[in-house]
Amino acid sequence: MRQRYLALLSVFASLPAAALTFQTRLENIEWKVEGDQFECRLSQPISDFGAGEFVRRAGEQATFRLKANGYSLASGSATLIAAAAPWQPGRGDLNLGAVKVSKGEIPFNTSQAQAGRLIAGLMEGRSPVIRHALRDGGGAMEVRLLPVKFSKAYTDFQLCTAKLLPMNFEQVRQAEIGFPGGGIDLDAQARRRLDTVLAYMKADPTVNRVELDGHSDNSGNRLTNRDLSRRRALAVMDYLKAQGVPEEQIAVRFHGEQYPLVPNTNNANRARNRRVNIHLDRVAEQKPLVPPNAAPAPVPAPAQIPAPAGTPPPSTASGTAPAKVS
């Protein structure tokens, strides 16, 4: 292992003088794993630059991104490389393609495919390298992560991702519950879909509004279709309520055959049009508005407390004592 580290150091020492390289010293390399039900991150801090990190959101595969703390990259594109380990002769670098670079704290995100190839390369001892041209033709810049201690950290990252929710908010906020059989009862597939929505709502209490839109095909007359769409939306609402969603957070609408997904020209299309669309939202609590010129509320007078027995009455404004009552 020591020979591997010495080989790495010799490679870095041979980099062109015009290249500005950001990397953490070998003895300070560490990988950090953080996350929750919504997102997991596997990152390596990079001295004087920021960090490189793999990010996997609920319902998605991992991507790789840079975080630049106090260092601004020029807009353009960078080359992503899985650099070969110097202790494995005969292997060449893998060019994983270009990545669009923009200004800001997170200058780029790779595709999921590129991140997958970077992870596979790290498991083989390869180093993720980002090469980017400096402003005004001032040479090149490299950001390099090292594979040291990666295997153990990746195992911890997988344990985190195993606890992710099935879907993220962007995926779950628009759901479709089908009624392919033509009735108003929820089938097993519809219940599974609703359970996914409920799992997200339970994990994210900021989601506090559910809009249900019932639809039908054009098989019946307009009044019948409208009633079917209403009953389908109510069936979904009853399921949500039974699982703890407050009724005041649910809004129900029904449209009959008015908004088909596809033309009602065959049985398959009509089955697709029999549905309830779910839209989740985060609605801020409305506080009562106070008119800008409203007079302040009157302050109530303090309550009059009877004086204890035997207490003399108060003096008058002139300072003279009241007349004694015999």
N, C-alpha and C positions, 0 to 999 in steps of 0.2 A: 504493500500500500504506500509506503514511503517513497518508493521509486515512482509510483504514479504521480504523487504530488510534486516531486522534483521535475518530472517530465512536463507537468502543467506549467510550472514556473518558468521552465526554459522556453516554452511556447510563447508565453506572455512577454518575456524579455525580447523575443525576436520580432515583435509587432513593429510595423513601420513607424517611424518617428512622427509622421504626420497624423497618425491615428490617435484620437483621444479616446481612451478606454476607461470605462467604469466597471469595476468589479470589486468584490470584497476580498480582503486578504484571506488566504486559505485557512488559517487558524481561527478565523472569526466567522466562518460559514455556518449559517443556521437556517433551518426551514421552520416556518410557523404555520400551524393549522388553527383556523378559527372558523366559527360558523354557528348556524342554528337551523331551524326547520325550513328557512327560506333560501339560504345561500351558504356555501362552504368555500373557504379560501385557503390555498396552499401557497405561501409566499417565501421568497428569499430576499432579505434586505440587501441593498446594493450601496456601498459606501459612497457618500457625496452625490448620490443621484436620487434614490428612492427605493423602489422595490420592483421585482418581477413576480407576478402571481398568477396562478391558475384559479379561475373562478367558475364554480358550477352552481347555477341557480336551479331551484326546484323545477322539475319538468323539462330540463335541458341538459345537454352535454357540456363539458367544461370548455372554456375559452382561456386564452393567455393574454395578459395585458401588462403594460408597464405603468408604474406610478412614479411620476416625476415630481419630487418635492423641491421646489426652488430652482429647477433647471428646465428651461423652455426649449423644446425641440422645434426646428423649422418645419413648416407644413410641407408635405410632399409624400414620399413613400420611402420605406425602409425594406431591407432584405432580411428575411428570417432564415436562420441557418441552425441546423443541428450539427454542431462541430464535432468531428471525430476525436476520440480520446487518443492522446499521443502514445499511450502504452499499448495500443492495439494497431500495429503496423498493417498496412494494406487497406485500411479503411479511409474513405474520403469523406469530406463534409457533405451533408445533405442540404441542398437549397430547397427550402419549403415555400418559396415564392415571396411576393411583395405584400407589404402591409401598408395601408394608408395611414399617414401620420398627420395629426392635427395639433394645434396648440391646446394647452390646458394641463391639468393635473394628471389626466389619463390620456396620453397622446395616441394610443392605439389599442385596439382589441383584435386578436386574430380570429379566424374562423374556427369552428369546432374541429374540423379535420386537421388543421394546422396544429392546434393544441394537442390533439391525440397523438400526432407524430412526434411532437416535442416530448410528451410524457414517455412514449416508447423509447425515444432516444436517450432520455435521462436514465431509464432503467438499464440501458446498455452502456452507460458511462459517457454519453455525449453531453455537450454543453449547449444550451440555448444561447444564440448570439444574434443581436440585432445590429445591423450596420446601416448607418444613416449619414448622408452628406451634411456637413455643417453649412451654416449660412455664408453667402458671399464667396463660395468656392474655397473656404478655409480648411479643406481636408475632409477627413471622414471621422465618424464617431462610432465606437462600438460599446454596446452594453452586453455584459457576459454574466451568465449564471453558471455555477459549478454544480456537478452532480453529487458532491460529497454529502453523505447522510440522507440522500433522497429516498432510498428504498423504505426506510422506517417511516419517514414523514408521509410518504404516499399511502402507506398502510393506514395511518391515522386519518388521512384525508378520505379514504374510502369508507372508513367507519362513520365519518361525518356525513358523507353523501348518502349512506344507507338510511339516514334518518330524515332526509329531505321529503317534503310534501310531494304528492304526485304531480302537482301543477303549480305554476306561479300565478300571480294575480292577473297578468296580461292574458294568460291562457284560460283561466277559470272565470274571468269576469263576463265572458260571453259564452254561455252554454246553451245547448239545444237538447231538449227532451223529446224523443220521438214517440209517436203512437201509431206504429205501422199497422197494427191490427184493426184500427178503425174505431176502437172504443174509447173509454175514458180511464181505464185502469193502467197503472204503471207496471210495465214488465220488468224483468230482472235487469236488463241493460239500463233502463231508465233509472232504476234504484241505485245501481252502481254509479251512474253519472251524478246523481244527486248526492250520494254519499261523498264523492270527491269534492263537490261544492261545499258541503257541510264541513268537511275536514278542514278546508281552507278557512272558512268563516270562523270556526272554533279557534284556529291558530292565530287569526288576525282580527281582533275585535274592532279594529278601525273600519272594517267593512260593516256598515250598519244600515244598508238599504238594498232590497231585492225587488226588482221589477220583473213581473211575469206577463208575457204576451202570448195569449192562446190563439191558435190558428187551426183551420180545417182545410180539407180539399173542397172540390165543388160538386161532390156526389149528391148532396141533398139540396133542398131549397135554401134560400138565404137565411131565413129565420132558424131553421134546424141547424145549419152550419154555424151560425153565430152562437147558438146555445151549446153546441158541442165544444166550440173553442173556449167558451166560458167554463164549462165543467172540467175540461182538461187543465186549465189554469188553476182552478180551485183544487183539483187533485194534487197538483204540485205544491200549492200553498199548504194543504193539509199535511203533506209529508214533511215539509219544512217545519211547520209548527209543532208536529209531533216530536221532532228532534231538537226542539228548544229555541227556534227562531221566533222572536216576539212578533205577533201579528201586526203591530203598528209599524214594523220595519218592512212590511211586504205591501207592494202595490200591484193590483191585478187589472189587466186590460184584456179584451178579447175582440178579435177582428173577423172571425168567420173565415171566408174564402178570399178576403180582400187582398192579402199580401202573400201570394204563393212564392216559394223559393224557385220552383221550376214550373213550366207549363203543365197543367193538369191533362196531359194527353195520353197517359197510360197508367197502369196500376202502380208501377214503381215510382213514378213521379208523384202520384197522389199520396202514396205512403210517406214520401219525404215531406209533403206539405202538411201532414197531420202532426203538429208539434206544439211545444211551448218553448219560447225563447226566454232565457234567463239573463238578466243584466245586473251585475253587482256594482255597487258604488260606495263611495265614502262621502257622506254628507255631514258638513259641519253643523253643530247644534246652533239653532237660531236664538239669539238673545234679543229680548225686547228693546226696541230703539227708543231713546229719550229725545224728544224734540229739542233742537238747540236752544230755543228761547223759552223753554218750559220753566215756570216758576218753581222754586224748590218747595218741597212738601212742607206744610206747617209743622212746627215742632210741638208736640202735645205738651200741655201744661203739666207740671209735676203734680202727682196725686196729693190731695190734702190728707194729712195724717192727723187724727184727733190727738189733742194734747193730753197727757196723763192727768188723772184727777188731782186737783190741788195746785195745778200750774197756773200762775197769774196770767191774765191776758196781756198781749203785747202793748207797748206804749204807743201813743198817737204820734202823728208826724210832728206836732209842735213840741213834743217832749214832755207834755203834761200827762199825769197819770189819769186814767179814766175814773169817773165818779164811782164811789163805793156804793154798792147796792146792799141795802140792809134787809 
